[in-house]
Amino acid sequence: MKYFVITGHRAATTGHFKLDDIAGGAGRLDILVRCVNSAFFLSHNLRKDVEAYLVCMGGEDAPKTVIFKGEELRYLNPDERSTASLIRNALMKPVEPGEEVKSSPGVYVSRMSFDDVMDDLSEKGEFVYLKEDGVDCREFEFPENPIFVLGDNRDLTEEEEAKLLSFSSEKINIGPVSLHADHCMIIVHNEVDRRSA
Ligand SMILES: C[S@@+](CC[C@H](N)C(=O)[O-])C[C@H]1O[C@@H](n2cnc3c(N)ncnc32)[C@H](O)[C@@H]1O
């Protein structure tokens, strides 16, 4: 399995936004939408061995985490609007602390914070922190079940970074320049694909 955790530091936590305004009123939800696209899409296929955790930290109902599970996913299309609609439907579902509520096949919502997601995933694989000052990914041996953690248009906060580093984790860079989060995801997929080809 491969896991991705992306923190949307201002991303909406209720469904009260317009699908035409995901980059504005929804707190740069467009970034998370593109990350979903990068996590799952192949040409004419979906990656089934991937789960993406979108930690939404914006607004009064924060935190909420929307989870996409490749093995069960249906109705995911490459256009940003329909993915934003899947996320909005998830955010509109009533959910209590400790619950994980399914909103459509392969899409779940919970009230997990970044820390909760880290605790939950720590049982499932090894953390790999994507950061510009990490070691070169071309020199890196990827673990069997990597949990990639990255920021949105902002880096992880000091608190988030401290939580991540409280686990055994590796810090890697995917090249010499700072890239958009969704582009980083394609590159790590490619590096892992090349090693398993
Ligand atoms: C758009 S960047 C965040 C802001 C960026 N660090 C800056 O200073 O402009 C989004 C995230 O992608 C990851 N990232 C971007 N470039 C990277 C690189 N060259 N190597 C590893 N991770 C990278 C980091 O997790 C970063 O928080």
The ligand as an SDF file (V2000), in Angstrom:
LIG
                    3D

 27 29  0  0  0  0  0  0  0  0999 V2000
    3.9080   24.1940   -2.5650 C   0  0  0  0  0  0  0  0  0  0  0  0
    4.9040   23.3590   -1.3990 S   0  0  0  0  0  0  0  0  0  0  0  0
    4.6880   24.3580    0.0530 C   0  0  0  0  0  0  0  0  0  0  0  0
    5.3930   25.6670    0.0380 C   0  0  0  0  0  0  0  0  0  0  0  0
    6.8480   25.5920   -0.3560 C   0  0  0  0  0  0  0  0  0  0  0  0
    7.6300   24.8150    0.6060 N   0  0  0  0  0  0  0  0  0  0  0  0
    7.4480   26.9770   -0.5170 C   0  0  0  0  0  0  0  0  0  0  0  0
    8.3140   27.3550    0.2520 O   0  0  0  0  0  0  0  0  0  0  0  0
    6.9980   27.6860   -1.4100 O   0  0  0  0  0  0  0  0  0  0  0  0
    3.8960   21.9860   -0.9870 C   0  0  0  0  0  0  0  0  0  0  0  0
    4.5380   20.8300   -0.3100 C   0  0  0  0  0  0  0  0  0  0  0  0
    5.1440   20.0030   -1.2890 O   0  0  0  0  0  0  0  0  0  0  0  0
    6.2860   19.3680   -0.7560 C   0  0  0  0  0  0  0  0  0  0  0  0
    7.4260   19.7310   -1.6140 N   0  0  0  0  0  0  0  0  0  0  0  0
    7.5090   20.7340   -2.5100 C   0  0  0  0  0  0  0  0  0  0  0  0
    8.6760   20.6980   -3.1770 N   0  0  0  0  0  0  0  0  0  0  0  0
    9.3420   19.6200   -2.7000 C   0  0  0  0  0  0  0  0  0  0  0  0
   10.6320   19.0260   -2.9790 C   0  0  0  0  0  0  0  0  0  0  0  0
   11.4580   19.5490   -3.9010 N   0  0  0  0  0  0  0  0  0  0  0  0
   10.9770   17.9260   -2.3020 N   0  0  0  0  0  0  0  0  0  0  0  0
   10.1440   17.3660   -1.3760 C   0  0  0  0  0  0  0  0  0  0  0  0
    8.9380   17.8700   -1.0810 N   0  0  0  0  0  0  0  0  0  0  0  0
    8.5450   18.9820   -1.7060 C   0  0  0  0  0  0  0  0  0  0  0  0
    6.4280   19.8140    0.6930 C   0  0  0  0  0  0  0  0  0  0  0  0
    5.7780   18.8620    1.5170 O   0  0  0  0  0  0  0  0  0  0  0  0
    5.6490   21.1290    0.6860 C   0  0  0  0  0  0  0  0  0  0  0  0
    5.1220   21.4370    1.9540 O   0  0  0  0  0  0  0  0  0  0  0  0
  1  2  1  0
  2  3  1  0
  2 10  1  0
  3  4  1  0
  4  5  1  0
  5  6  1  0
  5  7  1  0
  7  8  2  0
  7  9  1  0
 10 11  1  0
 11 12  1  0
 11 26  1  0
 12 13  1  0
 13 14  1  0
 13 24  1  0
 14 15  1  0
 14 23  1  0
 15 16  2  0
 16 17  1  0
 17 18  1  0
 17 23  2  0
 18 19  1  0
 18 20  2  0
 20 21  1  0
 21 22  2  0
 22 23  1  0
 24 25  1  0
 24 26  1  0
 26 27  1  0
M  CHG  2   2   1   9  -1
M  END
$$$$
